[in-house]
Amino acid sequence: MKPMDEIRFILLCLGWVAQIRHLSIDQTLDLFNSHHLIENYILPCFSILKNQSPITIQNELLAILNRNENNLHL
C-alpha cells in the first residue's frame, strides 16, 4: 500500500481531471489506468509534483492525456 500522502495526491489528481473533463471518478481512474498515468507519471514524479500548483498539475495531466489520445488516433 502507498503512503497516505501519495494516495491523497492521486485522489486530488483524479478529482481535478474528472471535474475538467466532466467525468466520474471511476471513468477518470479508468482513463488514468489506460494511459498508465499513476505508475508512469504521478508516482515517479510525486516528490516534484506535490510542490507544484494544482493548475500546473492539471495542465500537465491534461496535456499528457491529450497527447496520448492523439497518438492513438494516428
Backbone torsions as a table, in degrees:
resi	resn	phi	psi	omega
1	MET	NA	142.1	-179.0
2	LYS	-78.0	152.6	174.3
3	PRO	-58.0	150.0	-174.6
4	MET	-57.1	-35.7	-178.5
5	ASP	-66.8	-33.5	176.2
6	GLU	-69.4	-40.7	179.0
7	ILE	-64.0	-45.1	177.7
8	ARG	-60.0	-42.6	-179.0
9	PHE	-64.1	-42.4	177.1
10	ILE	-61.3	-42.4	178.5
11	LEU	-63.4	-39.6	176.1
12	LEU	-61.7	-45.8	179.1
13	CYS	-60.0	-44.1	177.8
14	LEU	-59.2	-45.5	-179.1
15	GLY	-63.1	-42.0	179.8
16	TRP	-62.5	-48.0	-178.6
17	VAL	-68.9	-39.1	178.3
18	ALA	-59.5	-44.7	-179.4
19	GLN	-63.9	-45.0	-177.7
20	ILE	-68.4	-40.5	-177.3
21	ARG	-88.3	-1.6	-179.3
22	HIS	57.4	48.7	179.3
23	LEU	-119.5	161.7	171.8
24	SER	-76.7	165.2	176.5
25	ILE	-61.5	-40.2	179.0
26	ASP	-61.4	-44.3	178.7
27	GLN	-63.2	-40.1	-179.6
28	THR	-68.4	-39.8	176.4
29	LEU	-62.4	-41.4	175.9
30	ASP	-60.5	-41.7	178.3
31	LEU	-63.0	-47.8	178.1
32	PHE	-59.1	-44.3	-179.1
33	ASN	-65.3	-39.5	-178.8
34	SER	-66.5	-25.6	178.4
35	HIS	-103.8	4.3	178.3
36	HIS	55.8	35.1	-176.6
37	LEU	-66.7	-38.5	-176.0
38	ILE	-67.5	-52.8	-175.2
39	GLU	-78.2	-25.8	-177.0
40	ASN	-101.2	-13.3	-178.4
41	TYR	-131.5	-57.3	-173.0
42	ILE	-64.1	-52.3	-177.5
43	LEU	-68.0	-45.9	179.2
44	PRO	-63.8	-28.8	-177.6
45	CYS	-102.0	9.2	-173.5
46	PHE	-53.9	-45.0	-176.2
47	SER	-62.3	-28.7	177.2
48	ILE	-86.5	-46.6	-176.2
49	LEU	-61.0	-37.4	-175.5
50	LYS	-62.7	-17.6	179.2
51	ASN	-97.6	-0.1	-179.9
52	GLN	-89.8	162.4	176.6
53	SER	-74.7	152.5	178.0
54	PRO	-56.0	-38.0	180.0
55	ILE	-63.8	-42.7	178.4
56	THR	-61.7	-45.0	-179.8
57	ILE	-64.9	-45.5	177.5
58	GLN	-55.8	-50.6	-177.3
59	ASN	-61.2	-40.0	179.9
60	GLU	-67.5	-44.6	178.6
61	LEU	-61.9	-43.4	179.1
62	LEU	-65.3	-38.7	178.3
63	ALA	-64.1	-41.7	178.3
64	ILE	-64.0	-46.1	179.2
65	LEU	-61.2	-46.0	-179.6
66	ASN	-62.9	-43.2	179.2
67	ARG	-63.0	-44.8	179.4
68	ASN	-64.9	-42.4	-179.2
69	GLU	-66.9	-37.6	177.9
70	ASN	-67.2	-36.6	178.9
71	ASN	-68.7	-29.0	178.7
72	LEU	-68.5	-25.7	-176.3
73	HIS	-93.6	3.8	-179.7
74	LEU	-78.2	NA	NA
